[in-house]
Amino acid sequence: MPMTHEQADLEWQMREGLETGFTDQAWAVGYVICPAREKCPNGLRALFKPLSNGRLPMHRHGTYGEPCSGARQKPTTPPLQLRKPTA
């Protein structure tokens, strides 16, 4: 089922928020987003734990499909940090 225009806008807003390098979710600290953006088969908001060499793990289009263009690449954004609470 395709996304509505409003859902797509919300998806982009969430991605832009992650690109700042901050998150409100403690579990996401240290994770990175795929540099392939909308071409990533896991979606705009997919988070990945960087490998020991700092690169993203392999992820594909489908089970045995083409590798994502962002797979095994260095992330273009810093690892996520917890956003400081505002007073």
C-alpha positions in Angstrom: 0.0 0.0 0.0 1.6 3.3 -1.1 2.1 6.1 1.4 -0.1 9.2 1.3 1.5 12.6 0.7 1.1 13.4 4.4 2.9 10.2 5.4 5.7 10.8 3.0 6.2 14.3 4.4 6.2 13.0 8.0 8.8 10.4 6.9 11.1 13.1 5.5 10.7 15.3 8.6 11.7 12.3 10.8 14.7 11.7 8.6 15.7 15.3 8.8 15.5 15.1 12.5 17.8 12.1 12.6 20.3 13.9 10.3 20.9 16.4 13.0 22.6 13.6 15.0 20.2 13.7 17.9 17.4 11.4 19.1 15.0 11.2 21.9 15.3 7.3 22.0 18.0 6.0 24.3 18.2 2.7 22.5 19.2 4.5 19.2 22.3 6.1 20.7 25.3 5.1 18.6 23.3 4.1 15.6 23.6 5.7 12.2 21.2 6.3 9.2 21.8 5.0 5.7 23.4 7.5 3.3 21.3 6.1 0.4 18.3 8.1 1.7 15.1 7.2 -0.2 16.9 4.5 -2.2 17.5 2.5 1.0 15.3 -0.6 1.0 14.8 -0.3 4.7 13.3 3.2 4.5 14.4 6.7 5.3 14.4 6.2 9.0 16.2 2.9 9.2 19.0 2.8 11.8 22.1 0.6 11.7 24.7 -0.3 14.3 28.0 0.5 12.6 30.4 -2.4 12.1 33.8 -2.4 13.9 35.4 -0.7 10.8 32.8 2.2 11.0 30.9 1.2 7.9 27.2 0.2 7.6 26.3 -3.5 7.6 25.0 -5.2 4.4 21.3 -4.6 3.7 19.5 -5.5 0.4 16.4 -5.0 -1.6 14.5 -8.2 -0.6 16.1 -11.4 0.7 18.5 -12.0 -2.1 18.2 -8.8 -4.1 20.6 -6.1 -5.1 22.6 -4.6 -2.2 21.6 -1.1 -1.1 24.0 1.6 -2.4 24.6 2.6 1.2 25.6 -0.9 2.4 29.2 -1.2 3.5 29.7 2.6 3.1 30.8 5.0 5.8 27.8 7.0 7.2 27.5 10.6 6.2 26.0 11.6 9.5 27.5 11.2 13.0 26.3 8.5 15.3 23.1 9.5 17.1 23.4 11.1 20.5 20.7 11.6 23.1 19.0 15.0 22.8 19.5 17.1 25.9 16.3 17.8 27.8 15.1 21.4 27.6 14.4 23.1 30.9 
